[in-house]
Structure formats: C-alpha cells, structure tokens
Amino acid sequence: KSSSNQAIKHQSSSSSIIIIMSAWRKALSQSVQELRLSFCQTSAASKGLRDFVAKHYKGIKKDNPSLPVLVRECSGVEPRVVARYRNDRDCDCVAAVSRNQS
C-alpha cells in the first residue's frame, strides 16, 4: 500500500513539473531577449546543463520560435546560463545559483 501511495505522489509531482516547465517555456520570450548556454561536452560539472539542453531545447524553440537560444559547447568551460532581458540587462543564472548555495 505504501509503495502505491509513493507511486501516486511521484506521478503527481512529475505532472506538476511538466506543467511548470511548459508554462515557463511559453512565458520565456515575454521577458527574455536572448538565452545563452555554454558548457563542456564531457565534464561531469556540465552534465546537468547538457541533459537539460538535450531534453528541453526543442520545446523551448517550439514555444518561442523568435527567441535566440545560443548553445556553445567548449572544452573545459564551467557550465553557464545567461539570460538577456528585454531591458538589456544580463543575468548569469548559474553563477547566481552557485552564490546562493555557498
């Protein structure tokens, strides 16, 4: 019985994540002028961003066809996501997350 409840909770949380990602993707071009992603093709530090690009790039472009999404793979670089907002301000998203975690 408990494994059944866990499966239902997991399924519910997965559905919530999908809905949030879909809403996020559709709203992206309303405030973001350009999205830049750079990462290493092989490093463990870049695995999360590589996986994100592989899983979500097509959906982001489908929902935001006029939004420039620049993907740069460079050997040995730290993963980085930079969003340029409509007011011409940049937000280095990965650096912001790293600072908040330390």
Distance bins in CASP14 RR format, pairs under 12 A and 6 or more apart:
PFRMAT RR
TARGET T0000
AUTHOR 0000-0000-0000
RMODE 2
METHOD distances of the structure
MODEL  1
1 7 0 0 0 0 0 1 0 0 0 0 0
1 8 0 0 0 0 0 1 0 0 0 0 0
2 8 0 0 0 0 0 1 0 0 0 0 0
2 9 0 0 0 0 0 1 0 0 0 0 0
3 9 0 0 0 0 0 1 0 0 0 0 0
3 10 0 0 0 0 0 1 0 0 0 0 0
4 10 0 0 0 0 0 1 0 0 0 0 0
4 11 0 0 0 0 0 1 0 0 0 0 0
5 11 0 0 0 0 0 1 0 0 0 0 0
5 12 0 0 0 0 0 1 0 0 0 0 0
6 12 0 0 0 0 0 1 0 0 0 0 0
6 13 0 0 0 0 0 1 0 0 0 0 0
7 13 0 0 0 0 0 1 0 0 0 0 0
7 14 0 0 0 0 0 1 0 0 0 0 0
8 14 0 0 0 0 0 1 0 0 0 0 0
8 15 0 0 0 0 0 1 0 0 0 0 0
9 15 0 0 0 0 0 1 0 0 0 0 0
9 16 0 0 0 0 0 1 0 0 0 0 0
10 16 0 0 0 0 0 1 0 0 0 0 0
10 17 0 0 0 0 0 1 0 0 0 0 0
11 17 0 0 0 0 0 1 0 0 0 0 0
11 18 0 0 0 0 0 1 0 0 0 0 0
12 18 0 0 0 0 0 1 0 0 0 0 0
12 19 0 0 0 0 0 1 0 0 0 0 0
13 19 0 0 0 0 0 1 0 0 0 0 0
13 20 0 0 0 0 0 1 0 0 0 0 0
14 20 0 0 0 0 0 1 0 0 0 0 0
14 21 0 0 0 0 0 1 0 0 0 0 0
15 21 0 0 0 0 0 1 0 0 0 0 0
15 22 0 0 0 0 0 1 0 0 0 0 0
16 22 0 0 0 0 0 1 0 0 0 0 0
16 23 0 0 0 0 0 1 0 0 0 0 0
17 23 0 0 0 0 0 1 0 0 0 0 0
17 24 0 0 0 0 0 1 0 0 0 0 0
17 55 0 0 0 0 0 1 0 0 0 0 0
17 56 0 0 0 0 0 1 0 0 0 0 0
18 24 0 0 0 0 0 1 0 0 0 0 0
18 25 0 0 0 0 0 1 0 0 0 0 0
18 55 0 0 0 0 0 1 0 0 0 0 0
18 56 0 0 0 0 0 1 0 0 0 0 0
18 59 0 0 0 0 0 1 0 0 0 0 0
19 25 0 0 0 0 0 1 0 0 0 0 0
19 26 0 0 0 0 0 1 0 0 0 0 0
20 26 0 0 0 0 0 1 0 0 0 0 0
20 27 0 0 0 0 0 1 0 0 0 0 0
21 27 0 0 0 0 0 1 0 0 0 0 0
21 28 0 0 0 0 0 1 0 0 0 0 0
21 52 0 0 0 0 0 1 0 0 0 0 0
21 55 0 0 0 0 1 0 0 0 0 0 0
21 56 1 0 0 1 0 0 0 0 0 0 0
21 59 0 0 0 0 1 0 0 0 0 0 0
21 60 0 0 0 0 1 0 0 0 0 0 0
21 63 0 0 0 0 0 1 0 0 0 0 0
22 28 0 0 0 0 0 1 0 0 0 0 0
22 56 0 0 0 0 0 1 0 0 0 0 0
22 59 0 0 0 0 1 0 0 0 0 0 0
22 60 0 0 0 0 0 1 0 0 0 0 0
22 62 0 0 0 0 0 1 0 0 0 0 0
22 63 1 0 0 1 0 0 0 0 0 0 0
23 30 0 0 0 0 0 1 0 0 0 0 0
23 63 0 0 0 0 1 0 0 0 0 0 0
24 30 0 0 0 0 0 1 0 0 0 0 0
24 31 0 0 0 0 0 1 0 0 0 0 0
24 32 0 0 0 0 0 1 0 0 0 0 0
24 35 0 0 0 0 0 1 0 0 0 0 0
24 56 0 0 0 0 1 0 0 0 0 0 0
24 59 0 0 0 0 0 1 0 0 0 0 0
24 60 0 0 0 0 1 0 0 0 0 0 0
24 63 0 0 0 0 1 0 0 0 0 0 0
24 64 0 0 0 0 0 1 0 0 0 0 0
24 83 0 0 0 0 0 1 0 0 0 0 0
25 32 0 0 0 0 0 1 0 0 0 0 0
25 35 0 0 0 0 0 1 0 0 0 0 0
25 52 0 0 0 0 0 1 0 0 0 0 0
25 55 0 0 0 0 0 1 0 0 0 0 0
25 56 1 0 0 1 0 0 0 0 0 0 0
25 57 0 0 0 0 0 1 0 0 0 0 0
25 58 0 0 0 0 0 1 0 0 0 0 0
25 59 1 0 0 1 0 0 0 0 0 0 0
25 60 1 0 1 0 0 0 0 0 0 0 0
25 61 0 0 0 0 1 0 0 0 0 0 0
25 62 0 0 0 0 1 0 0 0 0 0 0
25 63 1 0 1 0 0 0 0 0 0 0 0
25 64 1 0 0 1 0 0 0 0 0 0 0
25 65 0 0 0 0 0 1 0 0 0 0 0
25 67 0 0 0 0 1 0 0 0 0 0 0
25 69 0 0 0 0 0 1 0 0 0 0 0
26 32 0 0 0 0 0 1 0 0 0 0 0
26 59 0 0 0 0 1 0 0 0 0 0 0
26 60 0 0 0 0 1 0 0 0 0 0 0
26 62 0 0 0 0 1 0 0 0 0 0 0
26 63 1 0 1 0 0 0 0 0 0 0 0
26 64 1 0 0 1 0 0 0 0 0 0 0
26 65 0 0 0 0 0 1 0 0 0 0 0
26 67 0 0 0 0 0 1 0 0 0 0 0
27 60 0 0 0 0 0 1 0 0 0 0 0
27 63 0 0 0 0 1 0 0 0 0 0 0
27 64 0 0 0 0 1 0 0 0 0 0 0
27 67 0 0 0 0 0 1 0 0 0 0 0
28 34 0 0 0 0 0 1 0 0 0 0 0
28 35 1 0 0 1 0 0 0 0 0 0 0
28 56 0 0 0 0 0 1 0 0 0 0 0
28 59 0 0 0 0 0 1 0 0 0 0 0
28 60 1 0 0 1 0 0 0 0 0 0 0
28 61 0 0 0 0 0 1 0 0 0 0 0
28 62 0 0 0 0 0 1 0 0 0 0 0
28 63 1 0 0 1 0 0 0 0 0 0 0
28 64 1 0 1 0 0 0 0 0 0 0 0
28 65 0 0 0 0 0 1 0 0 0 0 0
28 66 0 0 0 0 0 1 0 0 0 0 0
28 67 1 0 0 1 0 0 0 0 0 0 0
28 68 0 0 0 0 0 1 0 0 0 0 0
28 69 0 0 0 0 1 0 0 0 0 0 0
28 83 0 0 0 0 1 0 0 0 0 0 0
28 84 0 0 0 0 0 1 0 0 0 0 0
28 85 0 0 0 0 0 1 0 0 0 0 0
28 86 0 0 0 0 0 1 0 0 0 0 0
29 35 0 0 0 0 1 0 0 0 0 0 0
29 60 0 0 0 0 1 0 0 0 0 0 0
29 61 0 0 0 0 0 1 0 0 0 0 0
29 62 0 0 0 0 0 1 0 0 0 0 0
29 63 1 0 0 1 0 0 0 0 0 0 0
29 64 1 1 0 0 0 0 0 0 0 0 0
29 65 0 0 0 0 1 0 0 0 0 0 0
29 66 1 0 0 1 0 0 0 0 0 0 0
29 67 1 0 1 0 0 0 0 0 0 0 0
29 68 0 0 0 0 1 0 0 0 0 0 0
29 69 0 0 0 0 0 1 0 0 0 0 0
29 83 0 0 0 0 0 1 0 0 0 0 0
29 84 0 0 0 0 0 1 0 0 0 0 0
29 85 0 0 0 0 0 1 0 0 0 0 0
29 86 0 0 0 0 1 0 0 0 0 0 0
30 63 0 0 0 0 0 1 0 0 0 0 0
30 64 0 0 0 0 1 0 0 0 0 0 0
30 66 0 0 0 0 0 1 0 0 0 0 0
30 67 0 0 0 0 1 0 0 0 0 0 0
30 85 0 0 0 0 0 1 0 0 0 0 0
30 86 0 0 0 0 1 0 0 0 0 0 0
31 64 0 0 0 0 0 1 0 0 0 0 0
31 67 0 0 0 0 0 1 0 0 0 0 0
31 83 0 0 0 0 1 0 0 0 0 0 0
31 84 0 0 0 0 0 1 0 0 0 0 0
31 85 1 0 1 0 0 0 0 0 0 0 0
31 86 1 0 1 0 0 0 0 0 0 0 0
31 87 0 0 0 0 1 0 0 0 0 0 0
31 89 0 0 0 0 0 1 0 0 0 0 0
31 91 0 0 0 0 0 1 0 0 0 0 0
32 60 0 0 0 0 0 1 0 0 0 0 0
32 63 0 0 0 0 0 1 0 0 0 0 0
32 64 0 0 0 0 1 0 0 0 0 0 0
32 66 0 0 0 0 0 1 0 0 0 0 0
32 67 1 0 0 1 0 0 0 0 0 0 0
32 68 0 0 0 0 1 0 0 0 0 0 0
32 69 0 0 0 0 1 0 0 0 0 0 0
32 81 0 0 0 0 0 1 0 0 0 0 0
32 82 0 0 0 0 0 1 0 0 0 0 0
32 83 1 0 1 0 0 0 0 0 0 0 0
32 84 1 0 0 1 0 0 0 0 0 0 0
32 85 1 0 0 1 0 0 0 0 0 0 0
32 86 1 0 0 1 0 0 0 0 0 0 0
32 87 0 0 0 0 0 1 0 0 0 0 0
32 88 0 0 0 0 0 1 0 0 0 0 0
32 89 0 0 0 0 0 1 0 0 0 0 0
32 90 0 0 0 0 0 1 0 0 0 0 0
32 91 0 0 0 0 1 0 0 0 0 0 0
32 93 0 0 0 0 0 1 0 0 0 0 0
33 64 0 0 0 0 0 1 0 0 0 0 0
33 66 0 0 0 0 0 1 0 0 0 0 0
33 67 1 0 0 1 0 0 0 0 0 0 0
33 68 1 0 0 1 0 0 0 0 0 0 0
33 69 0 0 0 0 0 1 0 0 0 0 0
33 70 0 0 0 0 0 1 0 0 0 0 0
33 82 0 0 0 0 0 1 0 0 0 0 0
33 83 0 0 0 0 1 0 0 0 0 0 0
33 84 1 0 1 0 0 0 0 0 0 0 0
33 85 1 0 0 1 0 0 0 0 0 0 0
33 86 1 0 1 0 0 0 0 0 0 0 0
33 87 0 0 0 0 1 0 0 0 0 0 0
33 88 1 0 0 1 0 0 0 0 0 0 0
33 89 0 0 0 0 1 0 0 0 0 0 0
33 90 0 0 0 0 1 0 0 0 0 0 0
33 91 0 0 0 0 0 1 0 0 0 0 0
34 64 0 0 0 0 0 1 0 0 0 0 0
34 66 0 0 0 0 0 1 0 0 0 0 0
34 67 1 0 0 1 0 0 0 0 0 0 0
34 68 1 0 1 0 0 0 0 0 0 0 0
34 69 1 0 0 1 0 0 0 0 0 0 0
34 70 1 0 0 1 0 0 0 0 0 0 0
34 71 0 0 0 0 0 1 0 0 0 0 0
34 81 0 0 0 0 0 1 0 0 0 0 0
34 82 0 0 0 0 1 0 0 0 0 0 0
34 83 1 0 0 1 0 0 0 0 0 0 0
34 84 1 0 1 0 0 0 0 0 0 0 0
34 85 0 0 0 0 1 0 0 0 0 0 0
34 86 0 0 0 0 1 0 0 0 0 0 0
34 88 0 0 0 0 0 1 0 0 0 0 0
34 89 0 0 0 0 0 1 0 0 0 0 0
34 90 0 0 0 0 1 0 0 0 0 0 0
34 91 0 0 0 0 0 1 0 0 0 0 0
35 52 0 0 0 0 0 1 0 0 0 0 0
35 53 0 0 0 0 0 1 0 0 0 0 0
35 56 0 0 0 0 0 1 0 0 0 0 0
35 57 0 0 0 0 0 1 0 0 0 0 0
35 60 1 0 0 1 0 0 0 0 0 0 0
35 61 0 0 0 0 0 1 0 0 0 0 0
35 64 0 0 0 0 1 0 0 0 0 0 0
35 67 1 0 0 1 0 0 0 0 0 0 0
35 68 1 0 0 1 0 0 0 0 0 0 0
35 69 1 0 1 0 0 0 0 0 0 0 0
35 70 1 0 0 1 0 0 0 0 0 0 0
35 71 0 0 0 0 1 0 0 0 0 0 0
35 72 0 0 0 0 0 1 0 0 0 0 0
35 80 0 0 0 0 0 1 0 0 0 0 0
35 81 1 0 0 1 0 0 0 0 0 0 0
35 82 1 0 0 1 0 0 0 0 0 0 0
35 83 1 0 1 0 0 0 0 0 0 0 0
35 84 1 0 0 1 0 0 0 0 0 0 0
35 85 0 0 0 0 0 1 0 0 0 0 0
35 90 0 0 0 0 0 1 0 0 0 0 0
35 91 0 0 0 0 0 1 0 0 0 0 0
35 93 0 0 0 0 1 0 0 0 0 0 0
36 49 0 0 0 0 0 1 0 0 0 0 0
36 53 0 0 0 0 0 1 0 0 0 0 0
36 67 0 0 0 0 0 1 0 0 0 0 0
36 68 0 0 0 0 1 0 0 0 0 0 0
36 69 0 0 0 0 1 0 0 0 0 0 0
36 70 1 0 1 0 0 0 0 0 0 0 0
36 71 0 0 0 0 1 0 0 0 0 0 0
36 72 1 0 0 1 0 0 0 0 0 0 0
36 79 0 0 0 0 0 1 0 0 0 0 0
36 80 1 0 0 1 0 0 0 0 0 0 0
36 81 1 0 0 1 0 0 0 0 0 0 0
36 82 1 0 1 0 0 0 0 0 0 0 0
36 83 1 0 0 1 0 0 0 0 0 0 0
36 84 1 0 0 1 0 0 0 0 0 0 0
36 90 0 0 0 0 1 0 0 0 0 0 0
36 91 0 0 0 0 0 1 0 0 0 0 0
36 92 0 0 0 0 1 0 0 0 0 0 0
36 93 0 0 0 0 1 0 0 0 0 0 0
36 94 0 0 0 0 0 1 0 0 0 0 0
37 46 0 0 0 0 1 0 0 0 0 0 0
37 48 0 0 0 0 0 1 0 0 0 0 0
37 49 1 0 0 1 0 0 0 0 0 0 0
37 50 0 0 0 0 1 0 0 0 0 0 0
37 51 0 0 0 0 0 1 0 0 0 0 0
37 52 0 0 0 0 1 0 0 0 0 0 0
37 53 1 0 0 1 0 0 0 0 0 0 0
37 54 0 0 0 0 0 1 0 0 0 0 0
37 56 0 0 0 0 0 1 0 0 0 0 0
37 57 0 0 0 0 1 0 0 0 0 0 0
37 60 0 0 0 0 0 1 0 0 0 0 0
37 68 0 0 0 0 0 1 0 0 0 0 0
37 69 1 0 0 1 0 0 0 0 0 0 0
37 70 1 0 0 1 0 0 0 0 0 0 0
37 71 1 0 1 0 0 0 0 0 0 0 0
37 72 1 0 0 1 0 0 0 0 0 0 0
37 73 0 0 0 0 1 0 0 0 0 0 0
37 74 0 0 0 0 0 1 0 0 0 0 0
37 77 0 0 0 0 0 1 0 0 0 0 0
37 79 0 0 0 0 1 0 0 0 0 0 0
37 80 1 0 0 1 0 0 0 0 0 0 0
37 81 1 0 1 0 0 0 0 0 0 0 0
37 82 1 0 0 1 0 0 0 0 0 0 0
37 83 0 0 0 0 1 0 0 0 0 0 0
37 92 0 0 0 0 0 1 0 0 0 0 0
37 93 0 0 0 0 1 0 0 0 0 0 0
37 94 0 0 0 0 1 0 0 0 0 0 0
38 46 0 0 0 0 1 0 0 0 0 0 0
38 49 0 0 0 0 1 0 0 0 0 0 0
38 50 0 0 0 0 0 1 0 0 0 0 0
38 53 0 0 0 0 0 1 0 0 0 0 0
38 69 0 0 0 0 0 1 0 0 0 0 0
38 70 0 0 0 0 1 0 0 0 0 0 0
38 71 1 0 0 1 0 0 0 0 0 0 0
38 72 1 0 1 0 0 0 0 0 0 0 0
38 73 1 0 0 1 0 0 0 0 0 0 0
38 74 1 0 0 1 0 0 0 0 0 0 0
38 75 0 0 0 0 0 1 0 0 0 0 0
38 76 0 0 0 0 0 1 0 0 0 0 0
38 77 1 0 1 0 0 0 0 0 0 0 0
38 78 0 0 0 0 1 0 0 0 0 0 0
38 79 1 0 0 1 0 0 0 0 0 0 0
38 80 1 0 1 0 0 0 0 0 0 0 0
38 81 0 0 0 0 1 0 0 0 0 0 0
38 82 0 0 0 0 1 0 0 0 0 0 0
38 92 0 0 0 0 0 1 0 0 0 0 0
38 93 0 0 0 0 0 1 0 0 0 0 0
38 94 0 0 0 0 1 0 0 0 0 0 0
39 45 0 0 0 0 1 0 0 0 0 0 0
39 46 1 1 0 0 0 0 0 0 0 0 0
39 47 0 0 0 0 1 0 0 0 0 0 0
39 48 0 0 0 0 1 0 0 0 0 0 0
39 49 1 0 1 0 0 0 0 0 0 0 0
39 50 1 0 1 0 0 0 0 0 0 0 0
39 51 0 0 0 0 0 1 0 0 0 0 0
39 52 0 0 0 0 1 0 0 0 0 0 0
39 53 1 0 0 1 0 0 0 0 0 0 0
39 54 0 0 0 0 0 1 0 0 0 0 0
39 70 0 0 0 0 0 1 0 0 0 0 0
39 71 0 0 0 0 1 0 0 0 0 0 0
39 72 1 0 0 1 0 0 0 0 0 0 0
39 73 1 0 0 1 0 0 0 0 0 0 0
39 74 1 0 0 1 0 0 0 0 0 0 0
39 75 0 0 0 0 0 1 0 0 0 0 0
39 76 0 0 0 0 1 0 0 0 0 0 0
39 77 1 0 0 1 0 0 0 0 0 0 0
39 78 0 0 0 0 1 0 0 0 0 0 0
39 79 1 0 1 0 0 0 0 0 0 0 0
39 80 1 0 0 1 0 0 0 0 0 0 0
39 81 0 0 0 0 1 0 0 0 0 0 0
39 94 0 0 0 0 1 0 0 0 0 0 0
40 46 1 0 1 0 0 0 0 0 0 0 0
40 47 0 0 0 0 1 0 0 0 0 0 0
40 48 0 0 0 0 0 1 0 0 0 0 0
40 49 0 0 0 0 1 0 0 0 0 0 0
40 50 0 0 0 0 1 0 0 0 0 0 0
40 72 0 0 0 0 0 1 0 0 0 0 0
40 73 1 0 0 1 0 0 0 0 0 0 0
40 74 1 0 0 1 0 0 0 0 0 0 0
40 75 1 0 0 1 0 0 0 0 0 0 0
40 76 1 0 1 0 0 0 0 0 0 0 0
40 77 1 0 1 0 0 0 0 0 0 0 0
40 78 1 0 0 1 0 0 0 0 0 0 0
40 79 1 0 0 1 0 0 0 0 0 0 0
40 80 0 0 0 0 0 1 0 0 0 0 0
41 47 0 0 0 0 0 1 0 0 0 0 0
41 49 0 0 0 0 0 1 0 0 0 0 0
41 50 1 0 0 1 0 0 0 0 0 0 0
41 53 0 0 0 0 0 1 0 0 0 0 0
41 54 0 0 0 0 0 1 0 0 0 0 0
41 71 0 0 0 0 0 1 0 0 0 0 0
41 72 0 0 0 0 0 1 0 0 0 0 0
41 73 1 0 1 0 0 0 0 0 0 0 0
41 74 0 0 0 0 1 0 0 0 0 0 0
41 75 1 0 0 1 0 0 0 0 0 0 0
41 76 0 0 0 0 1 0 0 0 0 0 0
41 77 0 0 0 0 1 0 0 0 0 0 0
41 79 0 0 0 0 0 1 0 0 0 0 0
42 50 0 0 0 0 1 0 0 0 0 0 0
42 73 0 0 0 0 1 0 0 0 0 0 0
42 74 0 0 0 0 0 1 0 0 0 0 0
42 75 1 0 0 1 0 0 0 0 0 0 0
42 76 0 0 0 0 1 0 0 0 0 0 0
42 77 0 0 0 0 0 1 0 0 0 0 0
43 49 0 0 0 0 0 1 0 0 0 0 0
43 50 0 0 0 0 1 0 0 0 0 0 0
43 73 0 0 0 0 0 1 0 0 0 0 0
43 74 0 0 0 0 0 1 0 0 0 0 0
43 75 0 0 0 0 1 0 0 0 0 0 0
43 76 1 0 1 0 0 0 0 0 0 0 0
43 77 0 0 0 0 1 0 0 0 0 0 0
43 78 0 0 0 0 1 0 0 0 0 0 0
43 79 0 0 0 0 1 0 0 0 0 0 0
44 50 0 0 0 0 0 1 0 0 0 0 0
44 51 0 0 0 0 0 1 0 0 0 0 0
44 76 0 0 0 0 0 1 0 0 0 0 0
44 78 0 0 0 0 0 1 0 0 0 0 0
44 79 0 0 0 0 0 1 0 0 0 0 0
45 76 0 0 0 0 1 0 0 0 0 0 0
45 77 0 0 0 0 1 0 0 0 0 0 0
45 78 1 0 0 1 0 0 0 0 0 0 0
45 79 1 0 1 0 0 0 0 0 0 0 0
45 80 0 0 0 0 0 1 0 0 0 0 0
45 94 0 0 0 0 0 1 0 0 0 0 0
45 98 0 0 0 0 0 1 0 0 0 0 0
46 52 0 0 0 0 0 1 0 0 0 0 0
46 53 0 0 0 0 1 0 0 0 0 0 0
46 54 0 0 0 0 0 1 0 0 0 0 0
46 71 0 0 0 0 0 1 0 0 0 0 0
46 72 0 0 0 0 0 1 0 0 0 0 0
46 73 0 0 0 0 1 0 0 0 0 0 0
46 74 0 0 0 0 1 0 0 0 0 0 0
46 75 0 0 0 0 0 1 0 0 0 0 0
46 76 0 0 0 0 1 0 0 0 0 0 0
46 77 1 0 0 1 0 0 0 0 0 0 0
46 78 1 0 0 1 0 0 0 0 0 0 0
46 79 1 0 1 0 0 0 0 0 0 0 0
46 80 0 0 0 0 1 0 0 0 0 0 0
46 81 0 0 0 0 0 1 0 0 0 0 0
46 94 0 0 0 0 0 1 0 0 0 0 0
47 53 0 0 0 0 0 1 0 0 0 0 0
47 54 0 0 0 0 0 1 0 0 0 0 0
47 79 0 0 0 0 1 0 0 0 0 0 0
48 54 0 0 0 0 1 0 0 0 0 0 0
48 55 0 0 0 0 1 0 0 0 0 0 0
48 56 0 0 0 0 0 1 0 0 0 0 0
48 79 1 0 0 1 0 0 0 0 0 0 0
48 81 0 0 0 0 0 1 0 0 0 0 0
48 94 0 0 0 0 0 1 0 0 0 0 0
48 97 0 0 0 0 0 1 0 0 0 0 0
49 55 0 0 0 0 0 1 0 0 0 0 0
49 56 0 0 0 0 0 1 0 0 0 0 0
49 57 0 0 0 0 0 1 0 0 0 0 0
49 71 0 0 0 0 1 0 0 0 0 0 0
49 72 0 0 0 0 0 1 0 0 0 0 0
49 73 0 0 0 0 0 1 0 0 0 0 0
49 77 0 0 0 0 0 1 0 0 0 0 0
49 78 0 0 0 0 1 0 0 0 0 0 0
49 79 1 0 1 0 0 0 0 0 0 0 0
49 80 0 0 0 0 1 0 0 0 0 0 0
49 81 1 0 0 1 0 0 0 0 0 0 0
49 82 0 0 0 0 0 1 0 0 0 0 0
49 93 0 0 0 0 0 1 0 0 0 0 0
49 94 1 0 0 1 0 0 0 0 0 0 0
49 97 0 0 0 0 0 1 0 0 0 0 0
50 56 0 0 0 0 0 1 0 0 0 0 0
50 57 0 0 0 0 0 1 0 0 0 0 0
50 71 0 0 0 0 1 0 0 0 0 0 0
50 73 0 0 0 0 1 0 0 0 0 0 0
50 79 0 0 0 0 1 0 0 0 0 0 0
51 57 0 0 0 0 0 1 0 0 0 0 0
51 79 0 0 0 0 0 1 0 0 0 0 0
52 59 0 0 0 0 0 1 0 0 0 0 0
52 60 0 0 0 0 1 0 0 0 0 0 0
52 69 0 0 0 0 0 1 0 0 0 0 0
52 71 0 0 0 0 0 1 0 0 0 0 0
52 79 0 0 0 0 1 0 0 0 0 0 0
52 81 0 0 0 0 1 0 0 0 0 0 0
52 93 0 0 0 0 0 1 0 0 0 0 0
52 94 0 0 0 0 0 1 0 0 0 0 0
53 59 0 0 0 0 0 1 0 0 0 0 0
53 60 0 0 0 0 1 0 0 0 0 0 0
53 61 0 0 0 0 0 1 0 0 0 0 0
53 69 0 0 0 0 1 0 0 0 0 0 0
53 70 0 0 0 0 0 1 0 0 0 0 0
53 71 1 0 1 0 0 0 0 0 0 0 0
53 72 0 0 0 0 0 1 0 0 0 0 0
53 73 0 0 0 0 1 0 0 0 0 0 0
53 79 0 0 0 0 0 1 0 0 0 0 0
53 81 0 0 0 0 1 0 0 0 0 0 0
54 60 0 0 0 0 0 1 0 0 0 0 0
54 71 0 0 0 0 0 1 0 0 0 0 0
54 73 0 0 0 0 0 1 0 0 0 0 0
56 62 0 0 0 0 0 1 0 0 0 0 0
56 63 0 0 0 0 0 1 0 0 0 0 0
56 64 0 0 0 0 0 1 0 0 0 0 0
56 69 0 0 0 0 0 1 0 0 0 0 0
56 71 0 0 0 0 0 1 0 0 0 0 0
56 81 0 0 0 0 0 1 0 0 0 0 0
57 63 0 0 0 0 0 1 0 0 0 0 0
57 64 0 0 0 0 0 1 0 0 0 0 0
57 67 0 0 0 0 0 1 0 0 0 0 0
57 69 1 0 0 1 0 0 0 0 0 0 0
57 70 0 0 0 0 0 1 0 0 0 0 0
57 71 1 0 0 1 0 0 0 0 0 0 0
58 64 0 0 0 0 0 1 0 0 0 0 0
58 65 0 0 0 0 0 1 0 0 0 0 0
58 69 0 0 0 0 0 1 0 0 0 0 0
58 71 0 0 0 0 0 1 0 0 0 0 0
59 65 0 0 0 0 0 1 0 0 0 0 0
59 67 0 0 0 0 0 1 0 0 0 0 0
59 69 0 0 0 0 0 1 0 0 0 0 0
60 66 0 0 0 0 0 1 0 0 0 0 0
60 67 1 0 0 1 0 0 0 0 0 0 0
60 68 0 0 0 0 0 1 0 0 0 0 0
60 69 1 0 0 1 0 0 0 0 0 0 0
60 71 0 0 0 0 0 1 0 0 0 0 0
60 81 0 0 0 0 0 1 0 0 0 0 0
60 83 0 0 0 0 0 1 0 0 0 0 0
61 67 1 0 0 1 0 0 0 0 0 0 0
61 68 0 0 0 0 1 0 0 0 0 0 0
61 69 1 0 0 1 0 0 0 0 0 0 0
61 70 0 0 0 0 0 1 0 0 0 0 0
61 71 0 0 0 0 0 1 0 0 0 0 0
62 69 0 0 0 0 0 1 0 0 0 0 0
63 69 0 0 0 0 0 1 0 0 0 0 0
67 83 0 0 0 0 0 1 0 0 0 0 0
67 84 0 0 0 0 0 1 0 0 0 0 0
67 85 0 0 0 0 0 1 0 0 0 0 0
67 86 0 0 0 0 0 1 0 0 0 0 0
68 82 0 0 0 0 0 1 0 0 0 0 0
68 83 0 0 0 0 0 1 0 0 0 0 0
68 84 0 0 0 0 1 0 0 0 0 0 0
69 81 0 0 0 0 0 1 0 0 0 0 0
69 82 0 0 0 0 0 1 0 0 0 0 0
69 83 0 0 0 0 0 1 0 0 0 0 0
69 84 0 0 0 0 0 1 0 0 0 0 0
70 80 0 0 0 0 0 1 0 0 0 0 0
70 81 0 0 0 0 0 1 0 0 0 0 0
70 82 0 0 0 0 1 0 0 0 0 0 0
70 83 0 0 0 0 0 1 0 0 0 0 0
70 84 0 0 0 0 1 0 0 0 0 0 0
71 79 0 0 0 0 0 1 0 0 0 0 0
71 80 0 0 0 0 0 1 0 0 0 0 0
71 81 0 0 0 0 0 1 0 0 0 0 0
71 82 0 0 0 0 0 1 0 0 0 0 0
72 79 0 0 0 0 0 1 0 0 0 0 0
72 80 0 0 0 0 1 0 0 0 0 0 0
72 81 0 0 0 0 0 1 0 0 0 0 0
72 82 0 0 0 0 0 1 0 0 0 0 0
73 79 0 0 0 0 0 1 0 0 0 0 0
73 80 0 0 0 0 0 1 0 0 0 0 0
74 80 0 0 0 0 1 0 0 0 0 0 0
77 94 0 0 0 0 0 1 0 0 0 0 0
78 92 0 0 0 0 0 1 0 0 0 0 0
78 94 1 0 0 1 0 0 0 0 0 0 0
78 95 0 0 0 0 1 0 0 0 0 0 0
78 98 0 0 0 0 1 0 0 0 0 0 0
79 92 0 0 0 0 0 1 0 0 0 0 0
79 93 0 0 0 0 0 1 0 0 0 0 0
79 94 1 0 1 0 0 0 0 0 0 0 0
79 95 0 0 0 0 0 1 0 0 0 0 0
79 97 0 0 0 0 0 1 0 0 0 0 0
79 98 0 0 0 0 1 0 0 0 0 0 0
80 90 0 0 0 0 0 1 0 0 0 0 0
80 91 0 0 0 0 0 1 0 0 0 0 0
80 92 1 0 0 1 0 0 0 0 0 0 0
80 93 0 0 0 0 1 0 0 0 0 0 0
80 94 1 0 1 0 0 0 0 0 0 0 0
80 95 1 0 0 1 0 0 0 0 0 0 0
80 96 0 0 0 0 0 1 0 0 0 0 0
80 97 0 0 0 0 0 1 0 0 0 0 0
80 98 0 0 0 0 0 1 0 0 0 0 0
81 90 0 0 0 0 0 1 0 0 0 0 0
81 91 0 0 0 0 1 0 0 0 0 0 0
81 92 1 0 0 1 0 0 0 0 0 0 0
81 93 1 0 1 0 0 0 0 0 0 0 0
81 94 1 0 1 0 0 0 0 0 0 0 0
81 95 0 0 0 0 1 0 0 0 0 0 0
81 96 0 0 0 0 1 0 0 0 0 0 0
81 97 0 0 0 0 1 0 0 0 0 0 0
81 98 0 0 0 0 0 1 0 0 0 0 0
82 89 0 0 0 0 0 1 0 0 0 0 0
82 90 1 0 1 0 0 0 0 0 0 0 0
82 91 1 0 0 1 0 0 0 0 0 0 0
82 92 1 0 1 0 0 0 0 0 0 0 0
82 93 1 0 0 1 0 0 0 0 0 0 0
82 94 0 0 0 0 1 0 0 0 0 0 0
82 95 0 0 0 0 1 0 0 0 0 0 0
82 96 0 0 0 0 0 1 0 0 0 0 0
83 89 0 0 0 0 1 0 0 0 0 0 0
83 90 1 0 0 1 0 0 0 0 0 0 0
83 91 1 0 1 0 0 0 0 0 0 0 0
83 92 0 0 0 0 1 0 0 0 0 0 0
83 93 1 0 0 1 0 0 0 0 0 0 0
83 94 0 0 0 0 0 1 0 0 0 0 0
83 95 0 0 0 0 0 1 0 0 0 0 0
83 96 0 0 0 0 0 1 0 0 0 0 0
84 90 1 0 1 0 0 0 0 0 0 0 0
84 91 0 0 0 0 1 0 0 0 0 0 0
84 92 0 0 0 0 0 1 0 0 0 0 0
84 93 0 0 0 0 0 1 0 0 0 0 0
85 91 1 0 0 1 0 0 0 0 0 0 0
85 93 0 0 0 0 0 1 0 0 0 0 0
90 96 0 0 0 0 0 1 0 0 0 0 0
91 97 0 0 0 0 0 1 0 0 0 0 0
92 98 0 0 0 0 1 0 0 0 0 0 0
92 99 0 0 0 0 1 0 0 0 0 0 0
93 99 0 0 0 0 0 1 0 0 0 0 0
93 100 0 0 0 0 0 1 0 0 0 0 0
94 100 0 0 0 0 0 1 0 0 0 0 0
94 101 0 0 0 0 0 1 0 0 0 0 0
95 101 0 0 0 0 0 1 0 0 0 0 0
95 102 0 0 0 0 0 1 0 0 0 0 0
96 102 0 0 0 0 0 1 0 0 0 0 0
END
